[in-house]
Amino acid sequence: MTRRVACIALLVRDYDEAAAWYRDALGFRVLEDSDLGAGKRWLRIAPAEDAAFALLLARANTPDQAARIGDQHGGRVGFFLHTDDFDRDHARLLAHGARVEEAPRREAYGTVVVFRDLYGNRWDLIGPAAT
């Protein structure tokens, strides 16, 4: 049996607001958007249609869930987005209002910058080092 993590839930305020931000700022695509009834949706997004991993946008339904929007990882970077064109994607983030925390820096594993998404979740944008 083959096993893999297929997606991870990301708490959001609003399905459409979140999908638009990830589409515009990160270039993500909607892989699936199904109505589950009672105002719930199964909304999966990813950097590309053939991505091996997706985010499931999950609208917060309780005060406890809403309190965790934007801080699901306790202030740590929780998401790592690799890119084949760091400069392009860094410029796109800036153009769409991502809160960039630092200037891009070089590390052994590549060029990296920490940014916050629409809700305040911390991400690394990484242009991997040539191998």
DSSP file with accessible surface (Angstrom, degrees, kcal/mol):
  #  RESIDUE AA STRUCTURE BP1 BP2  ACC     N-H-->O    O-->H-N    N-H-->O    O-->H-N    TCO  KAPPA ALPHA  PHI   PSI    X-CA   Y-CA   Z-CA
    1    1 A M              0   0  207      0, 0.0     2,-0.4     0, 0.0     0, 0.0   0.000 360.0 360.0 360.0 130.7    0.0    0.0    0.0
    2    2 A T        -     0   0  134      2,-0.0     2,-0.4     0, 0.0     0, 0.0  -0.753 360.0-169.5 -88.0 135.4    1.3    3.4   -0.9
    3    3 A R        +     0   0  204     -2,-0.4     2,-0.3     2,-0.0     0, 0.0  -0.967  15.0 151.3-128.6 144.5    0.8    6.1    1.7
    4    4 A R        -     0   0  174     -2,-0.4     2,-0.6     0, 0.0    -2,-0.0  -0.973  50.2 -99.9-161.2 156.1    1.3    9.9    1.6
    5    5 A V        -     0   0  100     -2,-0.3     3,-0.1     1,-0.2    -2,-0.0  -0.766  36.6-175.1 -79.2 122.0   -0.1   13.0    3.2
    6    6 A A        -     0   0   45     -2,-0.6    48,-1.7     1,-0.3     2,-0.3   0.836  58.3 -16.8 -90.8 -38.3   -2.6   14.3    0.6
    7    7 A C  E     -a   54   0A  39     46,-0.2     2,-0.4    37,-0.0    -1,-0.3  -0.983  51.3-140.3-160.2 165.7   -3.6   17.6    2.2
    8    8 A I  E     -a   55   0A  70     46,-1.4    48,-2.7    -2,-0.3     2,-0.2  -0.992  29.5-114.6-133.2 140.0   -3.6   19.6    5.4
    9    9 A A  E     -a   56   0A  52     -2,-0.4     2,-0.5    46,-0.2    48,-0.2  -0.536  24.4-164.9 -75.6 140.3   -6.4   21.8    6.7
   10   10 A L  E     -a   57   0A   0     46,-2.9    48,-2.6    -2,-0.2     2,-0.2  -0.985  20.3-129.6-126.2 115.5   -5.8   25.5    6.9
   11   11 A L  E     +a   58   0A  26     -2,-0.5    59,-0.4    46,-0.2     2,-0.3  -0.487  35.0 174.1 -68.9 132.8   -8.3   27.5    9.0
   12   12 A V  E     -a   59   0A   0     46,-2.1    48,-2.5    -2,-0.2     3,-0.1  -0.909  39.1-131.1-135.3 161.7   -9.7   30.5    7.2
   13   13 A R  S    S+     0   0  134      1,-0.3     2,-0.3    -2,-0.3    -1,-0.1   0.848  94.4  10.6 -76.3 -40.3  -12.3   33.2    7.8
   14   14 A D     >  -     0   0   70      1,-0.1     4,-2.2    45,-0.1    -1,-0.3  -0.991  63.0-139.5-148.4 132.8  -13.9   32.9    4.4
   15   15 A Y  H  > S+     0   0   11     -2,-0.3     4,-2.7     1,-0.2     5,-0.2   0.938 104.0  41.9 -58.4 -52.9  -13.6   30.4    1.6
   16   16 A D  H  > S+     0   0   94      1,-0.2     4,-2.4     2,-0.2     5,-0.2   0.896 113.5  52.1 -67.9 -40.2  -13.7   32.8   -1.3
   17   17 A E  H  > S+     0   0   69      2,-0.2     4,-2.0     1,-0.2    -1,-0.2   0.932 114.4  43.8 -58.5 -47.1  -11.5   35.4    0.4
   18   18 A A  H  X S+     0   0    0     -4,-2.2     4,-2.6     2,-0.2     5,-0.3   0.940 112.5  50.5 -67.1 -46.4   -8.8   32.8    1.1
   19   19 A A  H  X S+     0   0   14     -4,-2.7     4,-2.2    -5,-0.2    -1,-0.2   0.912 111.3  49.8 -60.2 -40.7   -9.0   31.1   -2.3
   20   20 A A  H  X S+     0   0   29     -4,-2.4     4,-2.9    -5,-0.2     5,-0.3   0.914 111.0  48.9 -65.0 -42.2   -8.6   34.5   -4.1
   21   21 A W  H  X>S+     0   0   31     -4,-2.0     4,-3.1    -5,-0.2     5,-0.6   0.952 113.1  45.4 -65.4 -46.7   -5.6   35.5   -2.0
   22   22 A Y  H  X5S+     0   0    0     -4,-2.6     6,-2.2     1,-0.2     4,-1.1   0.876 115.5  49.1 -66.1 -33.7   -3.8   32.2   -2.5
   23   23 A R  H  X5S+     0   0  128     -4,-2.2     4,-1.1    -5,-0.3    -2,-0.2   0.962 120.1  35.1 -65.7 -51.2   -4.6   32.4   -6.2
   24   24 A D  H  <5S+     0   0   59     -4,-2.9    -2,-0.2    -5,-0.2    -3,-0.2   0.919 126.7  34.5 -74.4 -45.5   -3.4   36.0   -6.7
   25   25 A A  H  <5S+     0   0    1     -4,-3.1    -3,-0.2    -5,-0.3    -1,-0.2   0.818 134.9  21.5 -82.8 -31.7   -0.5   36.2   -4.3
   26   26 A L  H  <<S-     0   0   18     -4,-1.1    -3,-0.2    -5,-0.6    -2,-0.2   0.499  96.5-120.9-115.6  -8.2    0.9   32.6   -4.7
   27   27 A G     <  +     0   0   20     -4,-1.1    -4,-0.3    -5,-0.4    -3,-0.1   0.716  53.7 163.0  75.4  19.2   -0.5   31.5   -8.0
   28   28 A F        -     0   0   11     -6,-2.2     2,-0.3    -7,-0.1    -1,-0.2  -0.303  27.5-139.7 -69.8 160.0   -2.3   28.5   -6.5
   29   29 A R  E     -B   46   0A 130     17,-3.3    17,-1.9    19,-0.1     2,-0.5  -0.902  16.8-113.7-120.1 148.2   -5.1   26.7   -8.3
   30   30 A V  E     +B   45   0A  74     -2,-0.3    15,-0.3    15,-0.2     3,-0.1  -0.706  30.1 179.5 -79.3 122.4   -8.3   25.4   -7.1
   31   31 A L  E     +     0   0A  45     13,-3.0     2,-0.3    -2,-0.5    14,-0.2   0.763  69.4   0.5 -91.0 -32.7   -8.2   21.6   -7.4
   32   32 A E  E     +B   44   0A  71     12,-1.5    12,-2.3     2,-0.0    -1,-0.4  -0.962  51.8 179.9-159.2 138.1  -11.6   20.9   -6.0
   33   33 A D  E     +B   43   0A  77     -2,-0.3     2,-0.4    10,-0.2    10,-0.2  -0.792  20.1 169.6-143.3  94.1  -14.5   23.0   -4.7
   34   34 A S  E     -B   42   0A  47      8,-2.0     8,-2.6    -2,-0.3     2,-0.5  -0.916  33.9-125.7-114.7 135.8  -17.5   20.9   -3.6
   35   35 A D  E     -B   41   0A 128     -2,-0.4     6,-0.2     6,-0.2     3,-0.1  -0.657  22.5-177.3 -77.6 122.6  -20.5   22.0   -1.7
   36   36 A L  E     -     0   0A 103      4,-2.9     5,-0.2    -2,-0.5    -1,-0.1   0.351  44.3-112.7-100.5   1.7  -21.0   19.8    1.4
   37   37 A G  E >  S+B   40   0A  33      3,-0.6     3,-2.1     1,-0.0    -1,-0.2   0.031  92.7  63.0  85.6 162.3  -24.2   21.5    2.5
   38   38 A A  T 3  S-     0   0  107      1,-0.3     3,-0.1    -3,-0.1    -1,-0.0   0.800 132.1 -59.2  55.1  31.6  -24.9   23.6    5.6
   39   39 A G  T 3  S+     0   0   42      1,-0.3     2,-0.3     0, 0.0    -1,-0.3   0.476 106.9 126.5  80.9   2.7  -22.4   26.3    4.3
   40   40 A K  E <   -B   37   0A 103     -3,-2.1    -4,-2.9    18,-0.0    -3,-0.6  -0.698  36.3-172.0 -96.5 148.6  -19.4   23.9    4.3
   41   41 A R  E     -B   35   0A  51     -2,-0.3     2,-0.8    -6,-0.2    -6,-0.2  -0.954  28.3-134.7-133.7 153.9  -17.2   23.3    1.3
   42   42 A W  E     +B   34   0A  92     -8,-2.6    -8,-2.0    -2,-0.3     2,-0.6  -0.914  39.1 173.3-104.3  96.2  -14.4   20.9    0.4
   43   43 A L  E     -BC  33  57A   1     -2,-0.8    14,-3.0    14,-0.6     2,-0.4  -0.909   7.8-177.9-118.8 102.8  -12.0   23.4   -1.1
   44   44 A R  E     +BC  32  56A  64    -12,-2.3   -13,-3.0    -2,-0.6   -12,-1.5  -0.878   2.6 179.7-104.4 134.6   -8.6   22.1   -2.0
   45   45 A I  E     +BC  30  55A   3     10,-2.7    10,-2.9    -2,-0.4   -15,-0.2  -0.911   3.9 168.1-129.0 156.6   -5.9   24.4   -3.5
   46   46 A A  E     -B   29   0A   1    -17,-1.9   -17,-3.3    -2,-0.3     8,-0.1  -0.979  48.5-102.3-160.0 163.9   -2.3   23.8   -4.6
   47   47 A P  S    S+     0   0   61      0, 0.0     2,-0.3     0, 0.0   -17,-0.1   0.775 105.9   7.6 -63.2 -26.2    0.6   25.4   -6.5
   48   48 A A  S >  S-     0   0   30    -19,-0.1     3,-1.7     1,-0.1   -19,-0.1  -0.985  75.9-111.5-153.1 157.7   -0.2   23.3   -9.5
   49   49 A E  T 3  S+     0   0  136     -2,-0.3    -1,-0.1     1,-0.3   -21,-0.0   0.800 118.7  47.6 -63.7 -28.0   -2.8   20.8  -10.7
   50   50 A D  T 3  S+     0   0  147     -3,-0.0    -1,-0.3    -4,-0.0     0, 0.0   0.223  81.7 137.0 -98.3  16.3   -0.3   18.0  -10.5
   51   51 A A    <   -     0   0   36     -3,-1.7     3,-0.0     1,-0.1     0, 0.0  -0.307  53.9-140.8 -62.7 144.3    1.0   18.9   -7.0
   52   52 A A  S    S+     0   0   75      1,-0.1     2,-0.3     2,-0.0    -1,-0.1   0.587  85.7  41.2 -80.9  -8.7    1.4   15.9   -4.7
   53   53 A F        -     0   0   88    -49,-0.0     2,-0.3     2,-0.0   -46,-0.2  -0.987  67.2-172.9-143.5 143.5    0.1   17.9   -1.8
   54   54 A A  E     -a    7   0A   2    -48,-1.7   -46,-1.4    -2,-0.3     2,-0.4  -0.922  23.4-121.9-135.6 161.3   -2.7   20.4   -1.3
   55   55 A L  E     -aC   8  45A   8    -10,-2.9   -10,-2.7    -2,-0.3     2,-0.7  -0.885  19.5-146.5 -99.2 135.5   -4.2   22.7    1.3
   56   56 A L  E     -aC   9  44A  23    -48,-2.7   -46,-2.9    -2,-0.4     2,-0.6  -0.917  14.9-141.1 -99.9 110.9   -7.7   22.2    2.4
   57   57 A L  E     -aC  10  43A   0    -14,-3.0   -14,-0.6    -2,-0.7     2,-0.6  -0.674  22.8-171.8 -75.7 118.4   -9.2   25.6    3.1
   58   58 A A  E     -a   11   0A  25    -48,-2.6   -46,-2.1    -2,-0.6     2,-0.2  -0.946  17.7-137.3-119.6 110.9  -11.4   25.0    6.2
   59   59 A R  E     -a   12   0A  70     -2,-0.6   -46,-0.2   -48,-0.2     2,-0.2  -0.485  29.1-113.2 -68.7 130.4  -13.7   27.9    7.3
   60   60 A A        +     0   0   19    -48,-2.5    -1,-0.1    -2,-0.2   -49,-0.0  -0.450  35.3 179.1 -64.1 134.1  -13.6   28.2   11.1
   61   61 A N        +     0   0   77     -2,-0.2    -1,-0.1    -3,-0.0    -2,-0.0   0.481  59.6  47.1-116.1  -9.2  -17.0   27.3   12.6
   62   62 A T  S  > S-     0   0   60      1,-0.1     4,-2.8     0, 0.0     5,-0.2  -0.908  84.8-111.4-130.1 160.8  -16.4   27.8   16.3
   63   63 A P  H  > S+     0   0  113      0, 0.0     4,-2.1     0, 0.0     5,-0.1   0.889 118.9  54.4 -58.8 -36.9  -14.8   30.5   18.4
   64   64 A D  H  > S+     0   0  114      2,-0.2     4,-0.6     1,-0.2    -4,-0.0   0.915 110.9  44.9 -63.4 -43.0  -12.0   28.1   19.3
   65   65 A Q  H >4 S+     0   0   70      1,-0.2     3,-1.3     2,-0.2     4,-0.5   0.934 111.7  52.3 -65.5 -44.5  -11.3   27.5   15.6
   66   66 A A  H >< S+     0   0   50     -4,-2.8     3,-1.2     1,-0.3    -2,-0.2   0.867 102.8  59.4 -60.6 -34.9  -11.5   31.2   14.8
   67   67 A A  H 3< S+     0   0   78     -4,-2.1    -1,-0.3     1,-0.2    -2,-0.2   0.737 104.6  51.7 -66.6 -19.5   -9.0   32.0   17.5
   68   68 A R  T X< S+     0   0  136     -3,-1.3     3,-2.1    -4,-0.6    -1,-0.2   0.497  76.3 121.2 -97.4  -5.5   -6.5   29.8   15.7
   69   69 A I  T <  S+     0   0   30     -3,-1.2   -57,-0.1    -4,-0.5    -3,-0.0  -0.409  86.2  10.2 -59.6 127.4   -6.8   31.4   12.3
   70   70 A G  T 3  S+     0   0    8    -59,-0.4    -1,-0.3    -2,-0.1    52,-0.1   0.353 125.3  63.3  86.7  -6.0   -3.3   32.7   11.3
   71   71 A D    X   +     0   0   87     -3,-2.1     3,-1.3    50,-0.1    -2,-0.1  -0.150  51.3 132.7-142.5  43.3   -1.5   31.0   14.2
   72   72 A Q  T 3  S+     0   0   56      1,-0.3    -3,-0.1   -61,-0.1    -1,-0.1   0.649  78.8  47.2 -71.8 -12.2   -1.9   27.3   13.6
   73   73 A H  T >  S-     0   0   65      3,-0.2     3,-1.7    -5,-0.1    -1,-0.3   0.066 115.2-106.6-119.5  23.6    1.8   26.7   14.2
   74   74 A G  T <  S-     0   0   62     -3,-1.3    -2,-0.1     1,-0.3     3,-0.1   0.814  80.3 -49.8  61.5  32.1    2.3   28.8   17.4
   75   75 A G  T 3  S+     0   0   34      1,-0.3    -1,-0.3    -5,-0.1     2,-0.2   0.360 111.3 119.4  89.4  -7.7    4.2   31.6   15.6
   76   76 A R  S <  S-     0   0  191     -3,-1.7    46,-0.5     1,-0.1     2,-0.3  -0.501  80.0 -90.3 -83.8 160.6    6.6   29.2   13.8
   77   77 A V  E     +d  122   0B  29     -2,-0.2    46,-0.2     1,-0.2    -1,-0.1  -0.576  48.6 175.0 -64.8 127.5    6.9   29.0   10.1
   78   78 A G  E     +     0   0B  18     44,-2.3     2,-0.4    -2,-0.3    45,-0.2   0.521  54.7  52.3-115.6 -10.5    4.4   26.3    9.2
   79   79 A F  E     -d  123   0B  15     43,-1.1    45,-2.4     2,-0.0     2,-0.5  -0.984  57.5-163.8-134.6 143.0    4.5   26.2    5.4
   80   80 A F  E     -d  124   0B 122     -2,-0.4     2,-0.6    43,-0.2    45,-0.2  -0.967   6.0-169.0-132.2 111.1    7.4   25.9    3.0
   81   81 A L  E     -d  125   0B  21     43,-3.1    45,-3.0    -2,-0.5     2,-0.3  -0.907   7.4-157.0-107.9 113.8    6.8   26.8   -0.7
   82   82 A H  E     -d  126   0B 118     -2,-0.6     2,-0.3    43,-0.2    45,-0.2  -0.681  14.2-171.7 -86.9 143.3    9.6   25.8   -3.1
   83   83 A T        -     0   0   13     43,-2.5     3,-0.3    -2,-0.3    -2,-0.0  -0.970  32.4-146.8-135.7 151.1    9.8   27.8   -6.4
   84   84 A D  S    S+     0   0  146     -2,-0.3     2,-0.2     1,-0.2    43,-0.1   0.472 101.8  40.5 -91.0  -4.7   11.8   27.5   -9.6
   85   85 A D     >  +     0   0   66      1,-0.1     4,-2.2     2,-0.0    -1,-0.2  -0.682  64.7 176.2-144.4  85.8   11.8   31.3   -9.9
   86   86 A F  H  > S+     0   0   20     -3,-0.3     4,-2.9    -2,-0.2     5,-0.3   0.913  80.8  51.4 -58.7 -47.2   12.4   33.0   -6.6
   87   87 A D  H  > S+     0   0  124      1,-0.2     4,-2.3     2,-0.2    -1,-0.2   0.911 110.6  48.9 -61.0 -43.5   12.5   36.6   -7.9
   88   88 A R  H  > S+     0   0  115      2,-0.2     4,-2.1     1,-0.2    -1,-0.2   0.952 116.1  41.8 -59.6 -49.8    9.2   36.2   -9.8
   89   89 A D  H  X S+     0   0   23     -4,-2.2     4,-2.2     2,-0.2    -2,-0.2   0.865 112.6  53.4 -73.5 -32.0    7.4   34.7   -6.8
   90   90 A H  H  X S+     0   0   32     -4,-2.9     4,-2.2    -5,-0.2    -1,-0.2   0.943 110.8  47.4 -64.6 -44.8    8.9   37.2   -4.4
   91   91 A A  H  X S+     0   0   56     -4,-2.3     4,-2.5    -5,-0.3    -2,-0.2   0.898 110.2  53.2 -62.9 -39.0    7.8   40.1   -6.5
   92   92 A R  H  X S+     0   0   94     -4,-2.1     4,-1.3     2,-0.2    -1,-0.2   0.912 107.7  51.0 -63.3 -43.4    4.3   38.6   -6.8
   93   93 A L  H ><>S+     0   0    1     -4,-2.2     5,-2.4     1,-0.2     3,-0.5   0.940 111.6  47.1 -58.4 -47.5    4.0   38.3   -3.1
   94   94 A L  H ><5S+     0   0   93     -4,-2.2     3,-1.4     1,-0.2    -2,-0.2   0.909 109.6  53.8 -61.9 -41.4    5.0   41.9   -2.6
   95   95 A A  H 3<5S+     0   0   78     -4,-2.5    -1,-0.2     1,-0.3    -2,-0.2   0.756 110.4  47.7 -66.0 -23.8    2.5   43.0   -5.3
   96   96 A H  T <<5S-     0   0   83     -4,-1.3    -1,-0.3    -3,-0.5    -2,-0.2   0.155 120.6-100.6-108.9  18.1   -0.4   41.3   -3.6
   97   97 A G  T < 5 +     0   0   58     -3,-1.4    -3,-0.2     1,-0.2    -2,-0.1   0.643  59.3 162.5  82.3  16.0    0.2   42.5   -0.1
   98   98 A A      < -     0   0   10     -5,-2.4     2,-1.1    -6,-0.2    -1,-0.2  -0.444  44.7-119.4 -64.8 141.8    2.0   39.6    1.6
   99   99 A R  E     -E  116   0B 131     17,-1.4    17,-2.0    18,-0.1     2,-0.4  -0.755  29.3-160.0 -86.6 101.7    3.7   40.8    4.7
  100  100 A V  E     -E  115   0B  42     -2,-1.1    15,-0.2    15,-0.2     3,-0.1  -0.713   5.5-162.3 -85.4 129.3    7.4   40.0    4.1
  101  101 A E        +     0   0   75     13,-2.6     2,-0.3    -2,-0.4    14,-0.1   0.582  64.0   2.4 -89.2 -12.6    9.3   39.8    7.4
  102  102 A E  S    S-     0   0   65     12,-0.6    -1,-0.1     3,-0.0     3,-0.1  -0.965  81.8 -81.8-161.2 169.6   12.9   40.2    6.0
  103  103 A A        -     0   0   76     -2,-0.3    11,-0.1     1,-0.1     9,-0.1  -0.570  64.3 -87.9 -77.0 148.7   15.0   40.7    3.0
  104  104 A P        -     0   0   56      0, 0.0     2,-0.3     0, 0.0     9,-0.2  -0.276  52.6-164.7 -55.5 143.8   15.7   37.5    1.0
  105  105 A R  E     -F  112   0B  83      7,-2.6     7,-2.7    -3,-0.1     2,-0.5  -0.950  18.5-118.0-133.5 156.0   18.7   35.7    2.4
  106  106 A R  E     +F  111   0B 204     -2,-0.3     2,-0.3     5,-0.2     5,-0.2  -0.797  33.8 172.5 -95.6 131.9   21.0   32.9    1.1
  107  107 A E  E >   -F  110   0B  81      3,-2.8     3,-1.4    -2,-0.5    22,-0.0  -0.817  49.7 -97.3-126.1 170.5   21.2   29.7    3.1
  108  108 A A  T 3  S+     0   0  101     -2,-0.3     3,-0.1     1,-0.3    21,-0.1   0.839 125.7  48.5 -58.3 -31.5   22.9   26.4    2.3
  109  109 A Y  T 3  S-     0   0  111      1,-0.3    20,-2.2    19,-0.1     2,-0.3   0.520 125.2 -82.0 -89.6  -7.1   19.6   25.0    1.0
  110  110 A G  E <   -FG 107 128B   5     -3,-1.4    -3,-2.8    18,-0.3     2,-0.4  -0.914  65.7 -31.7 144.3-166.7   18.8   28.0   -1.2
  111  111 A T  E     -FG 106 127B  17     16,-2.3    16,-3.0    -2,-0.3     2,-0.3  -0.760  62.5-179.8 -90.3 135.5   17.4   31.6   -1.2
  112  112 A V  E     -FG 105 126B   0     -7,-2.7    -7,-2.6    -2,-0.4     2,-0.3  -0.976  19.7-179.6-141.1 148.5   14.7   32.1    1.4
  113  113 A V  E     - G   0 125B   0     12,-1.6    12,-2.7    -2,-0.3     2,-0.5  -0.984  23.5-134.0-143.0 141.1   12.3   34.8    2.7
  114  114 A V  E     + G   0 124B   8     -2,-0.3   -13,-2.6    10,-0.2   -12,-0.6  -0.837  33.1 168.0 -94.6 131.8    9.8   34.6    5.4
  115  115 A F  E     -EG 100 123B   0      8,-2.3     8,-3.0    -2,-0.5     2,-0.4  -0.926  29.2-127.8-137.8 163.1    6.3   36.0    4.7
  116  116 A R  E     -EG  99 122B  81    -17,-2.0   -17,-1.4    -2,-0.3     6,-0.2  -0.930  22.5-136.9-111.8 140.0    2.9   36.0    6.2
  117  117 A D    >   -     0   0    2      4,-2.2     3,-1.3    -2,-0.4   -18,-0.1  -0.068  46.7 -71.0 -80.9-172.0   -0.2   35.1    4.3
  118  118 A L  T 3  S+     0   0   49      1,-0.3    -1,-0.1     2,-0.1    -2,-0.0   0.807 135.3  38.3 -49.4 -35.4   -3.6   36.9    4.4
  119  119 A Y  T 3  S-     0   0   20      2,-0.1    -1,-0.3  -101,-0.0  -101,-0.0   0.495 122.2 -96.6-101.0  -7.4   -4.3   35.6    7.9
  120  120 A G    <   +     0   0    6     -3,-1.3     2,-0.1     1,-0.3    -2,-0.1   0.424  69.5 149.7 105.7  -0.6   -0.8   35.9    9.4
  121  121 A N        -     0   0    4      1,-0.1    -4,-2.2    -5,-0.1     2,-0.4  -0.449  47.4-122.0 -63.4 138.2    0.4   32.3    8.9
  122  122 A R  E     +dG  77 116B  56    -46,-0.5   -44,-2.3    -6,-0.2   -43,-1.1  -0.698  34.9 178.4 -89.7 135.1    4.2   32.3    8.5
  123  123 A W  E     -dG  79 115B   9     -8,-3.0    -8,-2.3    -2,-0.4     2,-0.5  -0.927  24.5-137.4-128.7 152.6    5.6   30.7    5.3
  124  124 A D  E     -dG  80 114B  14    -45,-2.4   -43,-3.1    -2,-0.3     2,-0.6  -0.963  11.6-155.7-105.0 128.1    9.1   30.3    3.8
  125  125 A L  E     -dG  81 113B   1    -12,-2.7   -12,-1.6    -2,-0.5     2,-0.5  -0.941  23.2-169.6 -96.4 123.6    9.4   31.0    0.1
  126  126 A I  E     -dG  82 112B   9    -45,-3.0   -43,-2.5    -2,-0.6   -14,-0.2  -0.972  27.8-165.8-126.6 124.5   12.4   28.9   -1.0
  127  127 A G  E     - G   0 111B  12    -16,-3.0   -16,-2.3    -2,-0.5   -43,-0.1  -0.922  38.8-130.1 -98.8  98.6   14.4   28.9   -4.2
  128  128 A P  E     - G   0 110B  63      0, 0.0   -18,-0.3     0, 0.0   -42,-0.1  -0.173  20.7-104.7 -55.5 145.8   16.3   25.7   -3.7
  129  129 A A        -     0   0   44    -20,-2.2     2,-0.1     1,-0.1   -21,-0.0  -0.363  44.1 -95.0 -64.7 147.6   20.1   25.8   -4.3
  130  130 A A              0   0  105     -3,-0.1    -1,-0.1     1,-0.1   -20,-0.0  -0.401 360.0 360.0 -63.2 141.3   21.3   24.2   -7.5
  131  131 A T              0   0  189     -2,-0.1    -1,-0.1    -3,-0.1     0, 0.0  -0.627 360.0 360.0-106.1 360.0   22.3   20.6   -7.0
